[in-house]
Amino acid sequence: MIRLDLVTAERRSQFFTWEPFRKEETALVDLPVGGSLPWALLYPSSYKVGMSNLGLHYIFFGLKQNGIGAERVFLSPSSLSVDGERHLRDFAVITASVAYEVDVVALMRLLSREKIPLSWDERAKVGGPIVGIGGALTYINPLIFSGLADFVVLGDGEVALRAVVKAVREAMSCGRRDKLWADLSEHPSIYVPAVHNVLIEKGEELGKVRGYCSNLGDLLGHSLWLTPHATFGRTLLVELQRGCARRCPYCTIPACFGRDRKQPIEVVKGKIETLQHRFSFDQVGLVTPEASDYPHLDSLLDFLEELNCGVSFASLRLDTLTPKMVRALVAGGRRGLTVAPECGSDALRYSLGKPFSNETVIKTLRMAADEGVRSAKLYFMVGLPGERDEDVLQIADLARSIRDSARLKVVLAVNIFVPKPHTPWSKAPFLGQREGRRRLVLLKKALRGDSRGIGVREGGAKEAAVEYRLTWARLQDGISLTAKGQPFDGFLDTKETTRELSALGLSWKL
């Protein structure tokens, strides 16, 4: 859900200052001051969320290393730049890191409010800012930005960063945006709508590929800043792995984010130890699609215990959760556990690539309770292929069994399944608002009368419908995401989008 009042944000910017936030930031790496181009690095969400995103840290670091005058911009508590307190419209270059579909709406609204033309061709006519897009959404459907962006970086941003900086500098020096488009269109991992859209519509094979960093040990590998205002507080985020070797049919990570690549354990330990000698942080957050897939996790947990560092995990899988992992969480002061059974039926869960039973779920959470966990947040989806009403009702049964057997407070986070491009279930039907709403109501009714200690947080049916339409959208000449009107009123044809993504070179392969 988008919680953004841009009129209020505009008024707030008249007297807001980022100075208190900057004073509480701790930079973990020395960075050059200033730079040769006024460049906004935009994360279309709050400062709290954006500063918890490692991709933002990495790209800011890379821009500064290349001598760019980068400044961070968020939607709230102000849309002035953090580093220089400037309006977005004052920057010659804007690159946005877009992680989720709904962030596209926020991005468009902010550009519109700043009086920045939404389409690349209109900006070219009036000499408006160059707008580039990166982030997780570019791995899945970069065509969303076909009417907006001057360029879209496909995959890991670090792979194309130097080429982007070089091309932007050269184009700015001669005042030729067409040169920028031409130069960047030659890069194997950059999509340039002004050049490529016509070719895609003809069905020509462009052969673009997502860029993947092969050696994570050579990258920064951790947070660039610590701040108490991030989602996880003053937590040192450390990346252990990218990509995934599992084949869950609903998930974009194995389909779009590349093979699993791991940061070497000795490199990880060395970085943490060096930083701990210089800085104070509350805990270490281990960033990976699945923590237990990191082969040296036990050794790392022992190392962090010796350093007296608390631990948090970005992702935990129920069937591989160990007492050691839970003890590390509890030692760091955490009493809540977040896991994803995904559904209440054993058979349906097996079809998701998660071959563990409800009995295993209950047993594992009982173990967690014995280790000191007091609450569990459980992620579920409704509307999965093959789901019946009985499967939805079993979510309620499982929740009650966990509460009673493991003696935990239970929160159910229930969302409607949205099929994604490139995944094995990309062609699965979307439930739709009416049926999605019915199944959510069915679940809540099943909990009535015996819901003590069980809470439900549902993702709305309308929000799921917007996500589905954005997931498969191609925003062409008439951009329909504006500051006013409907959240989305644009082009949607999943077969056509699949064909065009294939022409771009991003067909699904495992």
TIPATOR-761474 format. One record per residue (C-alpha): x negated, y negated, z negated; residue in one letter. Coordinates in pm, whole numbers, padded with zeros to 5 digits, always signed. Layout:
N
XYZA;...
REM end
This chain:
510
+00000+00000+00000M;-00126-00346+00089I;-00114-00589-00201R;-00222-00911-00039L;-00063-01256-00059D;-00270-01454+00188L;-00096-01785+00113V;-00183-01747-00253T;-00538-01645-00159A;-00573-01958+00054E;-00462-02182-00230R;-00684-01998-00478R;-00987-02054-00253S;-00951-02429-00303Q;-01077-02406-00659F;-01219-02053-00693F;-01593-01989-00734T;-01780-01659-00716W;-02051-01786-00951E;-01939-01580-01256P;-01936-01266-01040F;-02280-01338-00895R;-02423-01391-01244K;-02305-01045-01348E;-02446-00872-01039E;-02779-00692-01071T;-02965-00650-00742A;-03160-00322-00748L;-03374-00413-00445V;-03547-00740-00364D;-03390-00891-00053L;-03495-01180+00173P;-03313-01507+00108V;-03130-01670+00400G;-03161-01551+00757G;-03142-01649+01122S;-02768-01599+01185L;-02460-01681+00972P;-02314-01330+00958W;-02011-01224+00751A;-01997-00864+00632L;-01626-00819+00568L;-01465-00545+00363Y;-01086-00587+00404P;-00995-00499+00047S;-01072-00631-00300S;-01419-00703-00439Y;-01359-00424-00691K;-01303-00166-00418V;-01556-00299-00168G;-01842-00309-00417M;-01778+00061-00484S;-01835+00146-00118N;-02190+00262-00044L;-02153+00187+00326G;-02115-00183+00249L;-02433-00173+00038H;-02627+00004+00313Y;-02527-00230+00596I;-02589-00545+00390F;-02933-00405+00305F;-03003-00331+00673G;-02891-00675+00788L;-03113-00845+00533K;-03406-00626+00632Q;-03355-00749+00989N;-03365-01114+00880G;-02992-01180+00907I;-02820-01437+00684G;-02555-01189+00575A;-02283-01283+00325E;-02015-01057+00179R;-01645-01133+00227V;-01354-00959+00052F;-00981-01021+00038L;-00957-01087-00333S;-00994-01247-00578P;-01093-01491-00299S;-01164-01464+00073S;-01452-01712+00050L;-01789-01542+00100S;-01944-01417-00222V;-02296-01531-00144D;-02236-01876+00005G;-01868-01949-00072E;-01787-02018+00293R;-01470-01953+00490H;-01467-01660+00728L;-01404-01897+01020R;-01744-02064+00952D;-01940-01755+01058F;-02066-01696+01413A;-02060-01318+01364V;-01813-01107+01165I;-01860-00734+01116T;-01589-00552+00925A;-01625-00217+00752S;-01284-00050+00785V;-01231+00264+00579A;-00855+00322+00592Y;-00575+00264+00840E;-00388+00015+00623V;-00706-00196+00602D;-00649-00277+00971V;-00335-00467+00873V;-00521-00664+00607A;-00805-00739+00851L;-00566-00874+01114M;-00380-01088+00864R;-00700-01241+00732L;-00831-01323+01080L;-00495-01475+01168S;-00488-01688+00855R;-00840-01810+00930E;-00718-01918+01276K;-00954-01669+01444I;-00805-01531+01771P;-00718-01164+01726L;-00820-01042+02070S;-01174-01024+02206W;-01078-01190+02533D;-00912-01489+02362E;-01215-01538+02136R;-01439-01531+02443A;-01232-01806+02608K;-01256-02042+02310V;-01605-01953+02189G;-01475-01784+01874G;-01674-01556+01644P;-01815-01225+01761I;-01622-00951+01579V;-01769-00602+01534G;-01619-00302+01355I;-01779-00016+01164G;-01674+00208+00878G;-01504+00543+00828A;-01214+00474+01064L;-01450+00447+01363T;-01533+00816+01325Y;-01166+00905+01372I;-00994+00662+01610N;-01198+00362+01732P;-00924+00291+01988L;-00732+00114+01713I;-00971-00174+01778F;-00948-00169+02159S;-00774-00506+02170G;-00957-00667+01881L;-01328-00591+01865A;-01619-00717+02071D;-01784-00389+01978F;-01718-00082+01764V;-02004+00119+01610V;-01919+00489+01622L;-02033+00694+01323G;-02317+00612+01084D;-02379+00240+01109G;-02750+00267+01034E;-02809+00440+01369V;-02698+00139+01575A;-02776-00149+01339L;-03106-00259+01492R;-02960-00250+01845A;-02660-00459+01735V;-02879-00722+01568V;-03105-00746+01874K;-02815-00779+02118A;-02632-01037+01906V;-02944-01250+01868R;-03013-01247+02240E;-02652-01326+02329A;-02636-01610+02077M;-02959-01759+02206S;-02827-01788+02562C;-02459-01838+02478G;-02343-01542+02687R;-02093-01306+02529R;-02082-01102+02848D;-02451-01021+02797K;-02370-00894+02447L;-02098-00669+02586W;-02320-00538+02864A;-02619-00468+02638D;-02419-00295+02366L;-02215-00090+02614S;-02535+00097+02705E;-02582+00228+02350H;-02461+00589+02315P;-02283+00518+01986S;-02121+00181+02058I;-01779+00132+02217Y;-01729-00205+02388V;-01360-00259+02477P;-01432-00536+02730A;-01644-00290+02931V;-01503+00051+02848H;-01124+00004+02833N;-01079+00006+03210V;-01292+00318+03243L;-01101+00496+02967I;-00768+00416+03133E;-00902+00573+03452K;-00991+00886+03256G;-01362+00852+03326E;-01593+01037+03091E;-01805+00787+02899L;-01991+01045+02692G;-02012+00833+02379K;-02118+01011+02061V;-02093+00931+01694R;-02426+00833+01546G;-02548+01056+01264Y;-02844+00992+01034C;-03032+01321+01019S;-03265+01247+00725N;-03083+01094+00429L;-03403+01080+00229G;-03530+00799+00453D;-03231+00576+00373L;-03167+00350+00075L;-02963+00631-00077G;-02812+00439-00369H;-02629+00123-00472S;-02774-00212-00379L;-02604-00386-00672W;-02463-00307-01014L;-02161-00502-01131T;-01907-00453-01410P;-01636-00560-01166H;-01669-00256-00936A;-01417+00027-00961T;-01657+00243-01163F;-01820-00040-01357G;-02199-00060-01378R;-02242+00281-01221T;-02545+00364-01007L;-02397+00530-00699L;-02629+00792-00548V;-02553+00965-00218E;-02623+01338-00218L;-02466+01451+00107Q;-02287+01347+00426R;-02072+01572+00640G;-01925+01906+00541C;-01967+02269+00643A;-01615+02368+00536R;-01334+02389+00791R;-01023+02265+00616C;-00783+02212+00910P;-00629+01888+00780Y;-00956+01713+00692C;-01146+01465+00911T;-01481+01512+00734I;-01593+01839+00900P;-01433+01736+01230A;-01565+01380+01254C;-01845+01311+01007F;-02101+01563+01128G;-02275+01866+00988R;-02369+01857+00621D;-02690+01665+00560R;-02838+01646+00212K;-03074+01406+00040Q;-03371+01608-00096P;-03351+01668-00471I;-03700+01534-00544E;-03618+01215-00354V;-03293+01177-00551V;-03468+01230-00883K;-03748+00990-00792G;-03505+00712-00699K;-03298+00752-01016I;-03601+00765-01243E;-03760+00458-01085T;-03439+00258-01116L;-03376+00370-01473Q;-03714+00233-01580H;-03620-00111-01445R;-03246-00143-01493F;-02965-00054-01729S;-02659+00123-01590F;-02362+00294-01752D;-02379+00617-01556Q;-02477+00780-01226V;-02201+00844-00973G;-02277+01135-00739L;-02137+01059-00393V;-02072+01362-00174T;-01772+01520+00001P;-01796+01808-00245E;-02033+01798-00543A;-02066+02175-00583S;-02189+02207-00222D;-02510+02028-00319Y;-02747+02322-00378P;-02954+02151-00649H;-02663+02019-00856L;-02750+02212-01174D;-03108+02089-01163S;-02987+01732-01110L;-02744+01754-01401L;-03024+01880-01628D;-03242+01592-01510F;-02971+01333-01580L;-02910+01482-01924E;-03281+01443-02004E;-03256+01078-01898L;-02946+01039-02117N;-02741+00929-01814C;-02370+00987-01792G;-02231+01142-01474V;-01928+01094-01253S;-01836+01281-00935F;-01681+01145-00616A;-01517+01480-00540S;-01462+01804-00729L;-01332+02132-00592R;-01127+02344-00832L;-01262+02685-00737D;-01625+02576-00781T;-01587+02364-01094L;-01820+02489-01370T;-01836+02430-01746P;-02170+02254-01692K;-02011+02001-01456M;-01727+01936-01698V;-01964+01896-01992R;-02162+01639-01792A;-01843+01440-01733L;-01736+01455-02096V;-02084+01360-02218A;-02055+01047-02005G;-01737+00948-02188G;-01482+01074-01939R;-01181+01265-02064R;-00987+01276-01738G;-01044+01511-01445L;-00931+01458-01084T;-00889+01759-00856V;-00688+01851-00547A;-00486+02175-00542P;-00307+02017-00239E;+00003+02237-00275C;+00184+02455-00528G;+00193+02774-00321S;-00096+03020-00302D;-00017+03123+00058A;+00010+02764+00180L;-00313+02670+00001R;-00495+02955+00172Y;-00386+02815+00510S;-00554+02486+00411L;-00892+02652+00376G;-00870+02656-00004K;-00861+03025-00094P;-00781+03003-00464F;-00462+03083-00650S;-00246+02898-00900N;-00387+03134-01161E;-00736+03005-01078T;-00613+02645-01101V;-00467+02704-01446I;-00768+02902-01569K;-01013+02636-01450T;-00819+02351-01609L;-00790+02548-01932R;-01170+02574-01929M;-01191+02198-01873A;-00963+02138-02168A;-01183+02358-02387D;-01480+02140-02286E;-01304+01820-02396G;-01095+01706-02097V;-00759+01565-02205R;-00584+01479-01879S;-00579+01596-01518A;-00484+01404-01206K;-00380+01647-00934L;-00354+01555-00566Y;-00081+01722-00359F;+00057+01685-00007M;+00409+01749+00116V;+00496+01802+00480G;+00212+02043+00553L;+00256+02278+00852P;+00464+02578+00746G;+00585+02418+00422E;+00928+02515+00289R;+01135+02366+00008D;+01021+02652-00214E;+00662+02537-00171D;+00754+02187-00285V;+00933+02324-00591L;+00626+02529-00683Q;+00434+02203-00735I;+00664+02132-01030A;+00618+02487-01162D;+00240+02456-01139L;+00240+02120-01316A;+00439+02260-01608R;+00213+02567-01629S;-00098+02345-01646I;+00058+02126-01913R;+00165+02421-02125D;-00133+02653-02076S;-00419+02403-02060A;-00255+02153-02297R;-00336+01866-02066L;-00152+01550-01976K;-00076+01590-01606V;-00040+01324-01337V;+00074+01434-00991L;-00042+01214-00704A;+00179+01323-00415V;+00137+01200-00058N;+00297+01290+00273I;+00069+01477+00512F;-00048+01269+00809V;-00208+01464+01097P;-00538+01309+01209K;-00716+01306+01546P;-00986+01569+01612H;-00875+01799+01327T;-00737+02149+01397P;-00400+02019+01275W;-00406+01707+01492S;-00105+01832+01690K;+00099+01919+01382A;+00428+01729+01355P;+00457+01435+01119F;+00739+01470+00870L;+00884+01124+00922G;+01025+00883+00667Q;+01366+01041+00607R;+01243+01399+00561E;+00937+01285+00370G;+01154+01090+00129R;+01384+01393+00087R;+01097+01622-00012R;+00958+01369-00260L;+01303+01340-00418V;+01326+01720-00425L;+01004+01738-00626L;+01111+01470-00875K;+01447+01641-00926K;+01267+01969-00998A;+01082+01799-01285L;+01392+01651-01447R;+01474+01790-01785G;+01124+01919-01847D;+00883+01644-01747S;+00726+01576-02086R;+00356+01503-02034G;+00393+01498-01654I;+00383+01183-01445G;+00437+01144-01073V;+00272+00884-00851R;+00404+00917-00500E;+00275+00771-00177G;+00576+00608-00015G;+00739+00754+00295A;+00730+00415+00467K;+00359+00375+00393E;+00293+00723+00535A;+00481+00631+00853A;+00272+00316+00894V;-00045+00519+00837E;+00064+00774+01100Y;+00136+00508+01359R;-00194+00332+01289L;-00385+00662+01291T;-00277+00728+01648W;-00254+00370+01772A;-00431+00195+02052R;-00392-00180+02016L;-00417-00316+02366Q;-00379-00664+02515D;-00080-00774+02310G;-00202-00722+01956I;+00103-00671+01737S;-00056-00665+01394L;-00009-01022+01285T;+00027-01216+00965A;+00405-01213+01013K;+00661-00956+01113G;+00650-00580+01093Q;+00345-00392+00958P;+00309-00224+01295F;+00504-00257+01617D;+00260-00127+01874G;+00165+00152+02110F;+00199+00510+01987L;+00155+00822+02195D;-00049+01098+02032T;-00106+01288+02357K;-00225+00974+02534E;-00451+00879+02243T;-00602+01228+02237T;-00675+01207+02609R;-00837+00865+02575E;-01046+00970+02276L;-01169+01262+02483S;-01260+01024+02765A;-01455+00817+02515L;-01645+01135+02427G;-01498+01197+02082L;-01317+01525+02136S;-01298+01765+01844W;-01583+02010+01804K;-01699+02215+01504L;
REM end
